[in-house]
Amino acid sequence: MTKYIALLRGINVSGQKLIKMDALRTSLAKLKYKNIQTYIQSGNILFEWSETNQKKLEDEIHQNIMDIFGFDVPVLVRSQKEWKDTFENNPFVNDRNEEITKLYVTLLSEKPSIENFELLMNFRDWPEEMILKGKNLYIFYSNGAGKSKLDLNTIERKLKVKGTSRNWKTTTKLKEMLEV
């Protein structure tokens, strides 16, 4: 069995696409996943399963949510190893030791082209710093994310890939949960 994290985009935000975590866990149990856990209401699901095709897992979870809750919710799946790599490779933590409350990672569905990343970097006139490493976009919101104009919709539009973002506190907690 492999441990995975499924990350849902845009549920339980501003009264939209409301899904109770106990109902979500129950719905995923019907897919026969094992040791299903959720963390907070923003769509972080930990589970174990023998399937190694992550795209297939994303499609199954997406279809499950569509069938049971009626919402079209983007789903990204990362293995325990990928999550560990994401955690351990944050340059704003490792190289600069920035304040954790200002750090986020946007997990991308695929690695964006260098040209699209350059478009994102050149588009902005805000103080945020971004470093792309594979399918992870690490972001340092120097003035805090709540005051920023750099949002996930802009990131997706410029990079031309789907994604979902997590703050570093959540990223850390999910890593700890995977290690149990």
N, CA and C atoms as an extended XYZ file, in Angstrom:
540
Properties=species:S:1:pos:R:3:atomname:S:1:resname:S:1:resid:I:1 pbc="F F F"
N         0.839       -1.184        0.000 N   MET     1
C         0.000        0.000        0.000 CA  MET     1
C         0.887        1.252        0.000 C   MET     1
N         0.451        2.232       -0.776 N   THR     2
C         1.147        3.515       -0.844 CA  THR     2
C         0.301        4.565       -0.151 C   THR     2
N         0.955        5.472        0.569 N   LYS     3
C         0.253        6.590        1.200 CA  LYS     3
C         0.188        7.746        0.205 C   LYS     3
N        -0.994        8.378        0.154 N   TYR     4
C        -1.227        9.493       -0.760 CA  TYR     4
C        -1.908       10.651       -0.037 C   TYR     4
N        -1.768       11.813       -0.645 N   ILE     5
C        -2.572       12.977       -0.271 CA  ILE     5
C        -3.333       13.401       -1.515 C   ILE     5
N        -4.636       13.558       -1.368 N   ALA     6
C        -5.460       14.149       -2.423 CA  ALA     6
C        -5.782       15.568       -1.970 C   ALA     6
N        -5.548       16.517       -2.848 N   LEU     7
C        -5.771       17.929       -2.560 CA  LEU     7
C        -6.894       18.428       -3.452 C   LEU     7
N        -7.959       18.892       -2.827 N   LEU     8
C        -9.107       19.401       -3.568 CA  LEU     8
C        -8.981       20.913       -3.682 C   LEU     8
N        -9.402       21.441       -4.807 N   ARG     9
C        -9.332       22.893       -5.016 CA  ARG     9
C       -10.718       23.506       -4.909 C   ARG     9
N       -10.831       24.492       -4.048 N   GLY    10
C       -12.009       25.345       -4.032 CA  GLY    10
C       -13.244       24.802       -3.335 C   GLY    10
N       -13.075       23.905       -2.349 N   ILE    11
C       -14.258       23.492       -1.603 CA  ILE    11
C       -14.323       24.264       -0.291 C   ILE    11
N       -15.534       24.444        0.200 N   ASN    12
C       -15.780       25.090        1.495 CA  ASN    12
C       -15.152       26.488        1.590 C   ASN    12
N       -15.161       27.207        0.478 N   VAL    13
C       -14.618       28.561        0.448 CA  VAL    13
C       -15.767       29.530        0.178 C   VAL    13
N       -15.962       30.477        1.055 N   SER    14
C       -17.005       31.508        0.895 CA  SER    14
C       -18.377       30.899        0.628 C   SER    14
N       -18.680       29.820        1.314 N   GLY    15
C       -19.994       29.194        1.181 CA  GLY    15
C       -20.218       28.441       -0.119 C   GLY    15
N       -19.148       28.197       -0.877 N   GLN    16
C       -19.250       27.508       -2.164 CA  GLN    16
C       -18.776       26.067       -2.050 C   GLN    16
N       -19.419       25.180       -2.826 N   LYS    17
C       -19.028       23.764       -2.896 CA  LYS    17
C       -18.801       23.181       -1.502 C   LYS    17
N       -19.840       23.256       -0.679 N   LEU    18
C       -19.746       22.796        0.694 CA  LEU    18
C       -19.767       21.272        0.771 C   LEU    18
N       -18.743       20.730        1.391 N   ILE    19
C       -18.633       19.291        1.594 CA  ILE    19
C       -18.160       19.063        3.027 C   ILE    19
N       -18.937       18.331        3.789 N   LYS    20
C       -18.528       17.956        5.150 CA  LYS    20
C       -17.464       16.867        5.049 C   LYS    20
N       -16.452       16.965        5.882 N   MET    21
C       -15.339       16.024        5.795 CA  MET    21
C       -15.755       14.598        6.146 C   MET    21
N       -16.689       14.423        7.081 N   ASP    22
C       -17.124       13.053        7.395 CA  ASP    22
C       -17.855       12.434        6.204 C   ASP    22
N       -18.639       13.238        5.482 N   ALA    23
C       -19.329       12.748        4.283 CA  ALA    23
C       -18.321       12.437        3.175 C   ALA    23
N       -17.279       13.241        3.073 N   LEU    24
C       -16.234       12.993        2.079 CA  LEU    24
C       -15.500       11.691        2.384 C   LEU    24
N       -15.146       11.487        3.646 N   ARG    25
C       -14.472       10.240        4.028 CA  ARG    25
C       -15.353        9.025        3.723 C   ARG    25
N       -16.633        9.123        4.034 N   THR    26
C       -17.573        8.030        3.763 CA  THR    26
C       -17.653        7.746        2.266 C   THR    26
N       -17.691        8.802        1.452 N   SER    27
C       -17.791        8.611        0.003 CA  SER    27
C       -16.532        7.948       -0.551 C   SER    27
N       -15.371        8.304       -0.015 N   LEU    28
C       -14.119        7.719       -0.497 CA  LEU    28
C       -13.935        6.281       -0.024 C   LEU    28
N       -14.535        5.951        1.103 N   ALA    29
C       -14.468        4.568        1.586 CA  ALA    29
C       -15.157        3.623        0.595 C   ALA    29
N       -16.127        4.136       -0.146 N   LYS    30
C       -16.807        3.325       -1.160 CA  LYS    30
C       -15.863        2.958       -2.304 C   LYS    30
N       -14.779        3.713       -2.445 N   LEU    31
C       -13.766        3.398       -3.462 CA  LEU    31
C       -12.755        2.384       -2.934 C   LEU    31
N       -12.955        1.975       -1.694 N   LYS    32
C       -12.114        0.953       -1.037 CA  LYS    32
C       -10.742        1.471       -0.605 C   LYS    32
N       -10.556        2.809       -0.587 N   TYR    33
C        -9.308        3.350       -0.067 CA  TYR    33
C        -9.212        2.999        1.414 C   TYR    33
N        -8.006        2.927        1.928 N   LYS    34
C        -7.758        2.527        3.311 CA  LYS    34
C        -7.236        3.700        4.132 C   LYS    34
N        -7.490        3.634        5.430 N   ASN    35
C        -6.966        4.612        6.403 CA  ASN    35
C        -7.212        6.053        5.951 C   ASN    35
N        -8.427        6.365        5.572 N   ILE    36
C        -8.789        7.695        5.070 CA  ILE    36
C        -8.862        8.686        6.235 C   ILE    36
N        -8.153        9.790        6.075 N   GLN    37
C        -8.182       10.882        7.046 CA  GLN    37
C        -8.359       12.193        6.279 C   GLN    37
N        -8.925       13.168        6.931 N   THR    38
C        -8.969       14.510        6.351 CA  THR    38
C        -8.340       15.473        7.347 C   THR    38
N        -7.865       16.580        6.819 N   TYR    39
C        -7.299       17.626        7.659 CA  TYR    39
C        -7.922       18.949        7.254 C   TYR    39
N        -8.480       19.626        8.191 N   ILE    40
C        -9.257       20.867        8.056 CA  ILE    40
C       -10.276       20.753        6.925 C   ILE    40
N       -11.018       21.794        6.705 N   GLN    41
C       -12.160       21.756        5.791 CA  GLN    41
C       -11.824       22.120        4.345 C   GLN    41
N       -10.554       22.350        4.040 N   SER    42
C       -10.210       22.838        2.705 CA  SER    42
C        -9.894       21.734        1.699 C   SER    42
N       -10.111       20.478        2.072 N   GLY    43
C        -9.952       19.409        1.101 CA  GLY    43
C        -8.588       18.782        1.059 C   GLY    43
N        -8.117       18.316        2.197 N   ASN    44
C        -6.852       17.593        2.302 CA  ASN    44
C        -7.190       16.183        2.772 C   ASN    44
N        -6.949       15.203        1.927 N   ILE    45
C        -7.331       13.828        2.216 CA  ILE    45
C        -6.093       12.945        2.184 C   ILE    45
N        -5.873       12.223        3.240 N   LEU    46
C        -4.793       11.247        3.295 CA  LEU    46
C        -5.423        9.872        3.215 C   LEU    46
N        -4.810        8.976        2.443 N   PHE    47
C        -5.334        7.628        2.314 CA  PHE    47
C        -4.232        6.695        1.835 C   PHE    47
N        -4.521        5.416        1.899 N   GLU    48
C        -3.600        4.403        1.391 CA  GLU    48
C        -4.339        3.583        0.344 C   GLU    48
N        -3.582        3.192       -0.687 N   TRP    49
C        -4.167        2.360       -1.726 CA  TRP    49
C        -3.056        1.727       -2.536 C   TRP    49
N        -3.371        0.627       -3.192 N   SER    50
C        -2.365       -0.106       -3.949 CA  SER    50
C        -2.152        0.461       -5.358 C   SER    50
N        -3.079        1.259       -5.832 N   GLU    51
C        -2.970        1.856       -7.178 CA  GLU    51
C        -1.746        2.768       -7.233 C   GLU    51
N        -0.987        2.680       -8.320 N   THR    52
C         0.189        3.544       -8.466 CA  THR    52
C        -0.002        4.624       -9.525 C   THR    52
N        -1.085        4.576      -10.269 N   ASN    53
C        -1.368        5.570      -11.301 CA  ASN    53
C        -2.108        6.741      -10.652 C   ASN    53
N        -1.382        7.813      -10.390 N   GLN    54
C        -1.961        8.950       -9.692 CA  GLN    54
C        -3.040        9.649      -10.509 C   GLN    54
N        -2.901        9.680      -11.799 N   LYS    55
C        -3.937       10.286      -12.654 CA  LYS    55
C        -5.251        9.517      -12.503 C   LYS    55
N        -5.155        8.200      -12.437 N   LYS    56
C        -6.345        7.375      -12.240 CA  LYS    56
C        -6.994        7.697      -10.889 C   LYS    56
N        -6.185        7.847       -9.850 N   LEU    57
C        -6.706        8.212       -8.535 CA  LEU    57
C        -7.392        9.581       -8.580 C   LEU    57
N        -6.762       10.545       -9.243 N   GLU    58
C        -7.365       11.878       -9.375 CA  GLU    58
C        -8.720       11.787      -10.062 C   GLU    58
N        -8.775       11.019      -11.135 N   ASP    59
C       -10.031       10.866      -11.880 CA  ASP    59
C       -11.099       10.180      -11.042 C   ASP    59
N       -10.723        9.140      -10.286 N   GLU    60
C       -11.683        8.433       -9.428 CA  GLU    60
C       -12.260        9.347       -8.362 C   GLU    60
N       -11.397       10.097       -7.695 N   ILE    61
C       -11.850       10.994       -6.628 CA  ILE    61
C       -12.709       12.105       -7.214 C   ILE    61
N       -12.282       12.657       -8.336 N   HIS    62
C       -13.058       13.700       -9.016 CA  HIS    62
C       -14.456       13.193       -9.353 C   HIS    62
N       -14.527       12.017       -9.947 N   GLN    63
C       -15.823       11.454      -10.345 CA  GLN    63
C       -16.677       11.126       -9.122 C   GLN    63
N       -16.062       10.644       -8.071 N   ASN    64
C       -16.769       10.344       -6.830 CA  ASN    64
C       -17.430       11.601       -6.264 C   ASN    64
N       -16.692       12.689       -6.240 N   ILE    65
C       -17.228       13.953       -5.724 CA  ILE    65
C       -18.341       14.457       -6.634 C   ILE    65
N       -18.153       14.343       -7.923 N   MET    66
C       -19.175       14.753       -8.883 CA  MET    66
C       -20.460       13.937       -8.681 C   MET    66
N       -20.313       12.617       -8.568 N   ASP    67
C       -21.466       11.732       -8.431 CA  ASP    67
C       -22.216       11.942       -7.114 C   ASP    67
N       -21.482       12.098       -6.028 N   ILE    68
C       -22.115       12.146       -4.706 CA  ILE    68
C       -22.499       13.559       -4.290 C   ILE    68
N       -21.651       14.539       -4.579 N   PHE    69
C       -21.898       15.899       -4.110 CA  PHE    69
C       -22.350       16.842       -5.218 C   PHE    69
N       -22.159       16.452       -6.468 N   GLY    70
C       -22.586       17.271       -7.588 CA  GLY    70
C       -21.678       18.441       -7.916 C   GLY    70
N       -20.436       18.394       -7.444 N   PHE    71
C       -19.498       19.484       -7.688 CA  PHE    71
C       -18.371       19.030       -8.596 C   PHE    71
N       -17.986       19.907       -9.513 N   ASP    72
C       -16.808       19.690      -10.348 CA  ASP    72
C       -15.619       20.284       -9.597 C   ASP    72
N       -14.865       19.423       -8.930 N   VAL    73
C       -13.773       19.870       -8.075 CA  VAL    73
C       -12.456       19.319       -8.610 C   VAL    73
N       -11.521       20.193       -8.975 N   PRO    74
C       -10.200       19.716       -9.381 CA  PRO    74
C        -9.511       18.979       -8.236 C   PRO    74
N        -8.840       17.878       -8.568 N   VAL    75
C        -8.171       17.030       -7.582 CA  VAL    75
C        -6.730       16.791       -8.032 C   VAL    75
N        -5.803       16.985       -7.119 N   LEU    76
C        -4.401       16.630       -7.350 CA  LEU    76
C        -4.005       15.588       -6.318 C   LEU    76
N        -3.276       14.577       -6.746 N   VAL    77
C        -2.812       13.527       -5.833 CA  VAL    77
C        -1.289       13.529       -5.825 C   VAL    77
N        -0.743       13.450       -4.621 N   ARG    78
C         0.702       13.341       -4.435 CA  ARG    78
C         0.990       12.139       -3.539 C   ARG    78
N         2.052       11.416       -3.847 N   SER    79
C         2.472       10.301       -3.000 CA  SER    79
C         3.171       10.846       -1.761 C   SER    79
N         3.343        9.977       -0.780 N   GLN    80
C         4.054       10.359        0.434 CA  GLN    80
C         5.458       10.848        0.088 C   GLN    80
N         6.142       10.167       -0.819 N   LYS    81
C         7.493       10.576       -1.213 CA  LYS    81
C         7.481       11.955       -1.871 C   LYS    81
N         6.527       12.173       -2.763 N   GLU    82
C         6.436       13.488       -3.421 CA  GLU    82
C         6.169       14.584       -2.397 C   GLU    82
N         5.309       14.292       -1.414 N   TRP    83
C         5.002       15.308       -0.397 CA  TRP    83
C         6.247       15.610        0.433 C   TRP    83
N         6.994       14.573        0.782 N   LYS    84
C         8.241       14.764        1.530 CA  LYS    84
C         9.210       15.628        0.721 C   LYS    84
N         9.331       15.337       -0.567 N   ASP    85
C        10.200       16.135       -1.437 CA  ASP    85
C         9.728       17.586       -1.506 C   ASP    85
N         8.423       17.787       -1.628 N   THR    86
C         7.860       19.144       -1.642 CA  THR    86
C         8.254       19.879       -0.374 C   THR    86
N         8.091       19.204        0.737 N   PHE    87
C         8.394       19.804        2.040 CA  PHE    87
C         9.880       20.128        2.177 C   PHE    87
N        10.703       19.188        1.792 N   GLU    88
C        12.149       19.344        2.016 CA  GLU    88
C        12.835       20.280        1.029 C   GLU    88
N        12.171       20.635       -0.059 N   ASN    89
C        12.819       21.438       -1.100 CA  ASN    89
C        12.350       22.887       -1.171 C   ASN    89
N        11.727       23.381       -0.119 N   ASN    90
C        11.277       24.773       -0.119 CA  ASN    90
C        12.489       25.697        0.070 C   ASN    90
N        12.856       26.445       -0.968 N   PRO    91
C        14.045       27.300       -0.863 CA  PRO    91
C        13.867       28.464        0.125 C   PRO    91
N        12.628       28.847        0.379 N   PHE    92
C        12.403       29.942        1.318 CA  PHE    92
C        12.592       29.490        2.764 C   PHE    92
N        12.505       28.196        2.998 N   VAL    93
C        12.785       27.631        4.323 CA  VAL    93
C        14.256       27.263        4.414 C   VAL    93
N        14.719       26.501        3.443 N   ASN    94
C        16.077       25.946        3.500 CA  ASN    94
C        17.168       26.987        3.302 C   ASN    94
N        17.001       27.845        2.325 N   ASP    95
C        18.067       28.781        1.964 CA  ASP    95
C        17.963       30.126        2.684 C   ASP    95
N        16.734       30.507        3.056 N   ARG    96
C        16.550       31.859        3.593 CA  ARG    96
C        15.888       31.908        4.955 C   ARG    96
N        15.285       30.818        5.384 N   ASN    97
C        14.649       30.759        6.697 CA  ASN    97
C        13.615       31.878        6.886 C   ASN    97
N        12.757       32.061        5.884 N   GLU    98
C        11.717       33.086        5.942 CA  GLU    98
C        10.634       32.703        6.950 C   GLU    98
N         9.850       33.690        7.332 N   GLU    99
C         8.770       33.483        8.294 CA  GLU    99
C         7.727       32.523        7.718 C   GLU    99
N         7.467       31.448        8.440 N   ILE   100
C         6.589       30.370        7.984 CA  ILE   100
C         5.188       30.882        7.619 C   ILE   100
N         4.685       31.863        8.344 N   THR   101
C         3.318       32.350        8.096 CA  THR   101
C         3.166       33.034        6.745 C   THR   101
N         4.263       33.323        6.079 N   LYS   102
C         4.218       34.003        4.786 CA  LYS   102
C         4.568       33.085        3.617 C   LYS   102
N         4.663       31.775        3.899 N   LEU   103
C         5.069       30.818        2.878 CA  LEU   103
C         3.905       29.953        2.430 C   LEU   103
N         3.837       29.746        1.125 N   TYR   104
C         2.826       28.886        0.506 CA  TYR   104
C         3.496       28.045       -0.561 C   TYR   104
N         2.845       26.946       -0.900 N   VAL   105
C         3.254       26.175       -2.065 CA  VAL   105
C         2.010       25.964       -2.911 C   VAL   105
N         2.157       26.236       -4.205 N   THR   106
C         1.095       25.918       -5.163 CA  THR   106
C         1.523       24.646       -5.854 C   THR   106
N         0.706       23.611       -5.683 N   LEU   107
C         0.964       22.300       -6.276 CA  LEU   107
C         0.294       22.295       -7.632 C   LEU   107
N         1.053       22.007       -8.655 N   LEU   108
C         0.579       22.116      -10.030 CA  LEU   108
C         0.299       20.739      -10.627 C   LEU   108
N        -0.654       20.691      -11.539 N   SER   109
C        -1.027       19.433      -12.181 CA  SER   109
C         0.093       18.907      -13.087 C   SER   109
N         0.901       19.801      -13.575 N   GLU   110
C         2.053       19.414      -14.391 CA  GLU   110
C         3.063       20.545      -14.352 C   GLU   110
N         4.270       20.228      -14.769 N   LYS   111
C         5.320       21.245      -14.804 CA  LYS   111
C         4.995       22.230      -15.925 C   LYS   111
N         4.904       23.520      -15.596 N   PRO   112
C         4.609       24.508      -16.644 CA  PRO   112
C         5.838       24.773      -17.511 C   PRO   112
N         5.592       25.321      -18.672 N   SER   113
C         6.715       25.673      -19.546 CA  SER   113
C         7.482       26.853      -18.942 C   SER   113
N         8.736       26.919      -19.281 N   ILE   114
C         9.579       28.043      -18.829 CA  ILE   114
C         9.005       29.356      -19.349 C   ILE   114
N         8.491       29.349      -20.585 N   GLU   115
C         7.919       30.558      -21.174 CA  GLU   115
C         6.729       31.053      -20.355 C   GLU   115
N         5.867       30.129      -19.930 N   ASN   116
C         4.702       30.535      -19.140 CA  ASN   116
C         5.107       31.009      -17.753 C   ASN   116
N         6.125       30.380      -17.169 N   PHE   117
C         6.619       30.854      -15.880 CA  PHE   117
C         7.196       32.258      -16.022 C   PHE   117
N         7.909       32.504      -17.102 N   GLU   118
C         8.451       33.856      -17.333 CA  GLU   118
C         7.316       34.869      -17.518 C   GLU   118
N         6.227       34.459      -18.174 N   LEU   119
C         5.058       35.341      -18.303 CA  LEU   119
C         4.509       35.709      -16.934 C   LEU   119
N         4.398       34.723      -16.059 N   LEU   120
C         3.914       34.990      -14.703 CA  LEU   120
C         4.862       35.935      -13.977 C   LEU   120
N         6.138       35.677      -14.066 N   MET   121
C         7.110       36.523      -13.372 CA  MET   121
C         7.105       37.953      -13.917 C   MET   121
N         6.956       38.112      -15.229 N   ASN   122
C         6.982       39.439      -15.845 CA  ASN   122
C         5.644       40.157      -15.728 C   ASN   122
N         4.573       39.430      -15.507 N   PHE   123
C         3.237       40.004      -15.396 CA  PHE   123
C         3.084       40.828      -14.128 C   PHE   123
N         3.750       40.431      -13.118 N   ARG   124
C         3.489       40.983      -11.794 CA  ARG   124
C         4.228       42.290      -11.518 C   ARG   124
N         3.631       43.059      -10.649 N   ASP   125
C         4.346       44.219      -10.098 CA  ASP   125
C         4.050       44.266       -8.603 C   ASP   125
N         4.121       43.122       -7.994 N   TRP   126
C         3.872       42.995       -6.560 CA  TRP   126
C         5.136       42.481       -5.886 C   TRP   126
N         5.186       42.532       -4.572 N   PRO   127
C         6.430       42.177       -3.871 CA  PRO   127
C         6.654       40.684       -3.650 C   PRO   127
N         5.716       39.827       -4.013 N   GLU   128
C         5.870       38.399       -3.764 CA  GLU   128
C         7.029       37.817       -4.558 C   GLU   128
N         7.640       36.814       -3.980 N   GLU   129
C         8.711       36.099       -4.664 CA  GLU   129
C         8.234       34.684       -4.944 C   GLU   129
N         8.606       34.157       -6.111 N   MET   130
C         8.202       32.812       -6.510 CA  MET   130
C         9.404       32.055       -7.038 C   MET   130
N         9.460       30.781       -6.669 N   ILE   131
C        10.487       29.889       -7.189 CA  ILE   131
C         9.787       28.616       -7.641 C   ILE   131
N         9.994       28.260       -8.901 N   LEU   132
C         9.399       27.062       -9.477 CA  LEU   132
C        10.397       25.914       -9.390 C   LEU   132
N         9.932       24.806       -8.811 N   LYS   133
C        10.732       23.577       -8.757 CA  LYS   133
C         9.830       22.435       -9.193 C   LYS   133
N         9.979       22.018      -10.434 N   GLY   134
C         9.151       20.934      -10.957 CA  GLY   134
C         7.685       21.323      -10.993 C   GLY   134
N         6.846       20.558      -10.273 N   LYS   135
C         5.411       20.826      -10.223 CA  LYS   135
C         5.018       21.590       -8.965 C   LYS   135
N         6.000       22.249       -8.340 N   ASN   136
C         5.745       23.040       -7.139 CA  ASN   136
C         6.178       24.488       -7.360 C   ASN   136
N         5.272       25.388       -7.060 N   LEU   137
C         5.589       26.813       -7.101 CA  LEU   137
C         5.619       27.309       -5.660 C   LEU   137
N         6.814       27.589       -5.168 N   TYR   138
C         6.980       28.087       -3.802 CA  TYR   138
C         6.818       29.606       -3.826 C   TYR   138
N         6.027       30.117       -2.879 N   ILE   139
C         5.733       31.551       -2.874 CA  ILE   139
C         6.001       32.128       -1.492 C   ILE   139
N         6.697       33.248       -1.482 N   PHE   140
C         6.918       34.022       -0.269 CA  PHE   140
C         6.117       35.312       -0.409 C   PHE   140
N         5.056       35.414        0.392 N   TYR   141
C         4.206       36.607        0.412 CA  TYR   141
C         4.768       37.542        1.474 C   TYR   141
N         5.652       38.419        1.084 N   SER   142
C         6.364       39.264        2.047 CA  SER   142
C         5.436       40.152        2.871 C   SER   142
N         4.297       40.547        2.309 N   ASN   143
C         3.329       41.364        3.042 CA  ASN   143
C         2.138       40.549        3.525 C   ASN   143
N         2.226       39.229        3.412 N   GLY   144
C         1.124       38.354        3.797 CA  GLY   144
C         0.228       38.040        2.607 C   GLY   144
N        -0.288       36.836        2.559 N   ALA   145
C        -1.109       36.400        1.421 CA  ALA   145
C        -2.443       37.134        1.356 C   ALA   145
N        -2.991       37.505        2.494 N   GLY   146
C        -4.295       38.164        2.529 CA  GLY   146
C        -4.330       39.512        1.834 C   GLY   146
N        -3.202       40.165        1.729 N   LYS   147
C        -3.132       41.489        1.103 CA  LYS   147
C        -2.635       41.434       -0.336 C   LYS   147
N        -2.344       40.243       -0.807 N   SER   148
C        -1.700       40.089       -2.112 CA  SER   148
C        -2.701       40.080       -3.265 C   SER   148
N        -2.237       40.533       -4.419 N   LYS   149
C        -3.007       40.441       -5.661 CA  LYS   149
C        -2.661       39.163       -6.426 C   LYS   149
N        -1.639       38.449       -5.950 N   LEU   150
C        -1.225       37.194       -6.581 CA  LEU   150
C        -2.104       36.080       -6.041 C   LEU   150
N        -3.064       35.656       -6.840 N   ASP   151
C        -3.970       34.594       -6.412 CA  ASP   151
C        -3.837       33.378       -7.321 C   ASP   151
N        -4.504       32.312       -6.924 N   LEU   152
C        -4.397       31.056       -7.657 CA  LEU   152
C        -4.942       31.176       -9.073 C   LEU   152
N        -6.006       31.933       -9.269 N   ASN   153
C        -6.554       32.101      -10.624 CA  ASN   153
C        -5.531       32.735      -11.560 C   ASN   153
N        -4.811       33.730      -11.078 N   THR   154
C        -3.769       34.373      -11.880 CA  THR   154
C        -2.647       33.387      -12.188 C   THR   154
N        -2.243       32.639      -11.172 N   ILE   155
C        -1.170       31.655      -11.366 CA  ILE   155
C        -1.579       30.638      -12.426 C   ILE   155
N        -2.786       30.080      -12.313 N   GLU   156
C        -3.248       29.087      -13.281 CA  GLU   156
C        -3.355       29.673      -14.687 C   GLU   156
N        -3.879       30.879      -14.777 N   ARG   157
C        -4.074       31.516      -16.088 CA  ARG   157
C        -2.733       31.758      -16.785 C   ARG   157
N        -1.759       32.221      -16.051 N   LYS   158
C        -0.459       32.527      -16.650 CA  LYS   158
C         0.363       31.268      -16.937 C   LYS   158
N         0.306       30.296      -16.020 N   LEU   159
C         1.095       29.078      -16.218 CA  LEU   159
C         0.421       28.086      -17.154 C   LEU   159
N        -0.905       28.261      -17.350 N   LYS   160
C        -1.700       27.357      -18.203 CA  LYS   160
C        -1.691       25.917      -17.680 C   LYS   160
N        -1.724       25.787      -16.353 N   VAL   161
C        -1.882       24.500      -15.682 CA  VAL   161
C        -2.786       24.700      -14.469 C   VAL   161
N        -3.416       23.622      -14.035 N   LYS   162
C        -4.257       23.658      -12.840 CA  LYS   162
C        -3.380       23.542      -11.600 C   LYS   162
N        -3.893       24.056      -10.499 N   GLY   163
C        -3.144       23.961       -9.258 CA  GLY   163
C        -4.022       24.168       -8.043 C   GLY   163
N        -3.434       23.974       -6.903 N   THR   164
C        -4.078       24.280       -5.628 CA  THR   164
C        -2.981       24.689       -4.658 C   THR   164
N        -3.288       25.630       -3.797 N   SER   165
C        -2.269       26.175       -2.899 CA  SER   165
C        -2.533       25.772       -1.451 C   SER   165
N        -1.437       25.631       -0.706 N   ARG   166
C        -1.520       25.353        0.714 CA  ARG   166
C        -0.497       26.225        1.431 C   ARG   166
N        -0.898       26.731        2.605 N   ASN   167
C         0.070       27.478        3.397 CA  ASN   167
C         1.050       26.503        4.026 C   ASN   167
N         2.142       27.037        4.532 N   TRP   168
C         3.199       26.155        5.007 CA  TRP   168
C         2.824       25.427        6.294 C   TRP   168
N         1.966       26.011        7.105 N   LYS   169
C         1.490       25.327        8.310 CA  LYS   169
C         0.739       24.053        7.916 C   LYS   169
N        -0.150       24.149        6.934 N   THR   170
C        -0.894       22.978        6.458 CA  THR   170
C         0.044       21.974        5.816 C   THR   170
N         0.980       22.441        5.007 N   THR   171
C         1.955       21.566        4.361 CA  THR   171
C         2.725       20.758        5.410 C   THR   171
N         3.136       21.424        6.463 N   THR   172
C         3.878       20.773        7.540 CA  THR   172
C         3.011       19.743        8.264 C   THR   172
N         1.786       20.111        8.586 N   LYS   173
C         0.887       19.200        9.291 CA  LYS   173
C         0.611       17.949        8.450 C   LYS   173
N         0.391       18.118        7.160 N   LEU   174
C         0.140       16.969        6.289 CA  LEU   174
C         1.359       16.044        6.234 C   LEU   174
N         2.540       16.610        6.216 N   LYS   175
C         3.761       15.783        6.248 CA  LYS   175
C         3.811       14.977        7.524 C   LYS   175
N         3.514       15.622        8.656 N   GLU   176
C         3.509       14.916        9.937 CA  GLU   176
C         2.478       13.795        9.944 C   GLU   176
N         1.300       14.042        9.403 N   MET   177
C         0.253       13.025        9.369 CA  MET   177
C         0.650       11.841        8.499 C   MET   177
N         1.348       12.103        7.406 N   LEU   178
C         1.801       11.023        6.529 CA  LEU   178
C         2.847       10.130        7.190 C   LEU   178
N         3.594       10.686        8.119 N   GLU   179
C         4.672        9.943        8.758 CA  GLU   179
C         4.205        9.038        9.883 C   GLU   179
N         2.963        9.138       10.267 N   VAL   180
C         2.431        8.307       11.367 CA  VAL   180
C         2.173        6.905       10.885 C   VAL   180
